[in-house]
Amino acid sequence: MTNSLGEKIRRLRKEQKLTLDKLAELSGSSKSYIWELENKNPPRPSAEKLTKIAEVLGVTIEYLLDEKQAISEEDAVDVQFYREYRHMDADTKEKIREMVKLWGKPG
């Protein structure tokens, strides 16, 4: 049986050119913990650590844990962005809205 969680973490980590050490550092985990998530079957993730790993990888914890692949990576990235956006100050939100308006205008 494959470890869907581990496969997703490994793929995203490699796509972002992160080593086990770097992902561990950025997420406040140990290298061995990341390795176990990627390679043990079944993995035994901590919700708190997995949430931080998902944030570093730019997706949601729901995406990482979704065994049926009902959540696309694109949707997970969008949801993660919106979660970050909700905590931004009003000026930053306004700048982002203005940038999006500019991108939508015909050149």
C-alpha positions in Angstrom: 0.0 0.0 0.0 1.3 3.4 -0.9 1.6 6.4 1.5 -0.3 9.2 -0.3 0.6 11.7 2.4 4.3 10.9 2.1 4.2 10.9 -1.7 2.6 14.4 -1.7 5.1 15.8 0.8 8.0 14.4 -1.1 6.7 15.6 -4.5 6.0 19.1 -3.2 9.3 19.3 -1.4 11.2 18.3 -4.5 9.3 20.7 -6.7 10.2 23.5 -4.4 13.8 22.3 -4.3 13.7 21.8 -0.6 15.9 19.2 1.1 14.7 17.2 4.1 16.8 19.4 6.3 15.4 22.6 4.9 11.7 21.6 5.1 12.4 20.4 8.6 14.0 23.7 9.5 11.2 25.8 8.0 8.4 23.8 9.5 10.0 23.4 13.0 10.3 19.6 12.6 13.2 17.3 12.5 14.7 15.8 9.4 13.9 12.3 10.7 10.3 13.3 11.3 9.9 14.5 7.6 11.6 11.3 6.4 9.2 9.2 8.4 6.2 11.0 7.0 7.6 10.4 3.5 8.5 6.8 4.0 6.7 5.1 6.8 3.5 3.3 6.1 1.3 4.3 7.7 2.7 7.6 8.7 1.8 9.0 12.1 1.5 12.7 11.6 1.1 15.3 14.4 -1.7 17.7 13.4 0.3 20.7 14.6 3.5 19.7 12.7 1.6 18.7 9.6 -0.2 22.1 9.6 3.2 23.8 9.6 4.6 21.5 6.8 1.5 22.3 4.7 2.0 26.0 5.2 5.7 25.8 4.1 4.7 23.8 1.1 1.9 26.3 0.2 -1.0 23.8 0.4 -3.6 22.9 3.0 -3.5 20.0 5.5 -6.7 18.8 4.0 -4.9 18.3 0.7 -2.1 16.4 2.2 -4.4 14.1 4.1 -6.9 13.6 1.2 -6.5 9.9 0.3 -9.2 10.0 -2.4 -7.5 12.9 -4.2 -10.8 14.8 -4.1 -9.0 18.1 -3.5 -6.8 19.3 -6.3 -3.4 20.8 -5.6 -4.5 24.0 -7.3 -7.5 24.3 -5.0 -5.3 23.6 -2.0 -2.9 26.4 -3.1 -5.8 28.8 -3.5 -7.3 28.0 -0.1 -3.9 28.4 1.5 -3.4 31.8 -0.2 -6.8 32.9 1.0 -6.0 31.8 4.6 -2.9 33.9 4.5 -4.7 36.8 2.8 -7.4 36.9 5.6 -4.6 37.7 8.1 -3.1 40.6 6.1 -3.5 44.2 7.0 -6.0 46.4 5.0 -3.2 48.2 3.1 -1.7 44.9 1.9 -5.1 43.5 0.9 -5.9 46.7 -1.1 -2.5 46.5 -2.9 -3.2 42.9 -3.9 -6.7 43.7 -5.1 -5.2 46.6 -7.2 -2.6 44.2 -8.7 -5.3 41.7 -9.7 -7.3 44.5 -11.4 -4.2 45.5 -13.4 -3.6 41.9 -14.5 -7.2 41.6 -15.8 -7.1 44.7 -17.9 -6.4 44.3 -21.7 -2.9 45.4 -22.5 
